Amino acid sequence: MTASHGPTPTRYSTISWVWHDVMLPFVITRLSLLIVGWFAQYLPPNPYYPLQEAIARGWQFSPFRLLDIWGRWDAGWYLSIVRAGYLVRGEIGLVQSNVAFFPLYPYTVKLFALFIPERLQTPGALLLVGLLVSNTFLLSALYLLRNLTVSLFDESIARKSVWYILLFPTGFFFSCFYAESAFLLFAVATFYFAHRRAWMAAGVAGFLLTLTRPLGVLIVIPVLWMYWESFDRRWRLPDRNVAWIFLIPVGILLHFWNIYTITGDFWAPIHVQQAWNRNWAMPWETILTPVDAHPYILPIEQVATIAFLIFGVISFVVMPSASYGLFILLSMIPILLSGTLMSSVRYYGVLFPFFLVLARMRKGRFLEGLLITSFATIQIAFMIAWSQFYWVE
């Protein structure tokens, strides 16, 4: 399969589409979330939030609300890595610790925080640096996503894909002190470069992806599939480019080794998941009777899980390469075997081929409006709850 790169745009046309297809959706959705987060303060906060001092004073990391609303729950774990590195608080698998979180995002924040004098590196200042990093990653991801989608389909589908991924119920996490935007960027970048047969760049992007979240290592299989497709699906001896693809799992192995030097357990990032009640279960058990199920969020998690499974299968038909469907379905397997749907909708939000398939499907104005309204409404509800310290992951 030959990659189609399309005509080289002029400087003016590039500026035009970057604003219209990337910057405008970004600005509109992020400003809307800021407004929602601001007015949410007039609603009661979660009285059961683990950090009661944050509830008492009304903020966690910064007294500036429009900054602080982006840091809740796992943001504290990431911030602990930025400030003190990896620490074990008890027996792996029984006690939660920041060993469960991967290094690329917090270490990137730590790198840019070096430009701030040490005495000024308050939690609020580090939160601000993290938000700048998150949104830079997000904009970069949207830029590459738009270019990839145009090369696969057309500008209309590319534009819709950007809007869908930003409006998806957990789309606000891309701007939080979380690793979601980093994962999205390097996942899209890996596919973008593999599509262009730039195997070295694809391998480097995949390497960085595995340092963002453990599920990232699974992208090696879709990339190998694209590599096989570059031979017109004929079996033959691989050339030296395949070595770059096998750079991808090196990232996670290096991280595991680093954690081993700290904990004495090479598989600590996996074993620690048991402290979050993630244990082996059959997929139907995870979907129908998950542990740690929130009564209000569970129906959304179940519907999202079924929808992503269906669209993962559809991807094999409507996408130019089966690698996109492989990426969706392989990424879902660890979730389906974990016994819990906790945080699943957030994890699904980075599976970008879903949004490409959704954008390509023919829908009338009514269904299109209903879909967008549903996405936006749920995201607004999630943002209100999130900013008031409720669990919505």
Secondary structure, DSSP 8 states (H G I E B T S, - for coil): ----------HHHHHHHIIIIIIHHHHHHHHHHHHHHHHGGGS---TT-S-HHHHHHT-SS-S-HHHHTT--TTHHHHHHHHHH-----SSTTTS--GGGS-SHHHHHHHHHHTTS-GGG--HHHHHHHHHHHHHHHHHHHHHHHHHHHHHHS-HHHHHHHHHHHHHSTTGGGGGSSSSHHHHHHHHHHHHHHHHTT-HHHHHHHHHHHHTT-GGGGGGHHHHHHHHHHTTTT------TTHHHHTTHHHHHHHHHHHHHHHHS-TTHHHHGGGGGT-----HHHHHHS-TT--TTTHHHHHHHHHHHHHHHHHHHHHSSSTHHHHHHHHHHHHHHTSS--TTHHHHHTT-THHHHHHHHS---HHHHHHHHHHHHHHHHHHHHHHHTT----
